Amino acid sequence: MFEKVFRPLLLGYIGRYIKDIPIDQLKIDIWKGKVFSLELENVELNLEAFDYLRLPFAIKQGRVGKLSINIPWTMLGRESIIITLEDVFLCASQRDDQEKP
């Protein structure tokens, strides 16, 4: 039941940053109704999502080996939401004239 509520909400947020979320490999667990957990592996970053940061360099490619999100939904506001990124790969270069921050 909770998965039906959280899945679209989380996909809306992480969908900005992750390109083509592989729904078939999306792992969602609810531990004893207290912690909502989402896990994705080997996903590509949506490079346009980082434009608002106006970085002094251009990100050319990005990949995350493992993304985990744990939400203690019964304790929101009292416990932290934990987001873990493992094996992050970014390929960046100097901005050219058309890519001004």
N, C-alpha and C positions, 0 to 999 in steps of 0.2 A: 504494500500500500504506500509506504513512505517513498519507495523508489519511484513511483509514478509522479510524486510531487517534486522530489529533488532532482531527478534526471533532467527534465527540461530546464529547470532553473540553473543548474550547474552547467549544462551544455550551452546555455545562453551566455554565461560569463566566460567560460574557457574557450568557447567557440570563436571569440574575438581574437584569441592568441594562438590557437591551434588550427592548422589547416586540415580540412577534410578529416574530421574526427572519425576514426574507425569504430563505428557503433558496435560491430561484432566483437571487438576486443575490449570494449568498455566493461570494466569490472566494478560493480557496485554492491556493497555489503552493508547490512545494518546489524551491528553487534548488540544483541539484547535490547534493541529498541533505543539505545542511548547514543551510539556513535554511528554516523553515516560516513562511509568510506568509498572513495572513488579512486580508480587506478587506471592509468593509460601507459602503454609502453611504445617506445620508438615512434614518436610523433614529430611532425614537421611544424615549425613555427610559421604563423602568418606574419610576414615581414611588415606589412602595412600597419599592423596594430601598434607598432612601436614608433610611428611617425610623430605622434603627439609629444613624445619625449624630446624631440628636436636635438638628438644626439649629434655630437661633432663628427661622427663617422657614420658610414652607411652599413647596415647589416645586409649582407648578400645572401646568407643562408643560415638557417638555424634548426637545430634538432634537439629534442629532449629524449634521453634514453628511458626515463621513467618519471612519471608525474603521479604523485599521490596526494590526495586531499582527505583529511579527517576532520569531520565537523561534529562536535559534541552537542547535538541539537537540543538535548534536554537541559544543557547548561550554557546556552549561548549568552554571552555577556559576562559570564563568570569564568569560563575556560576558553582557551585559545583555539582558533581554527588553525590546524597545522597543514601547511603546504610544503611538500618536499619535492625538489627537482634533483634528479641524479643523471650523471653523464650528459651534461649540457655541452653542446657544440655550437659555436657561433663563428661564422666567417664574416669578417668586417673589412672595410677598406676606407680609404680617405674619400670624402664626398667630392663629387665633381661639381661644376658650376650649376647644373640643373638640379642637384640634390641639396640645395642649401637648407640648413636647419630652420 
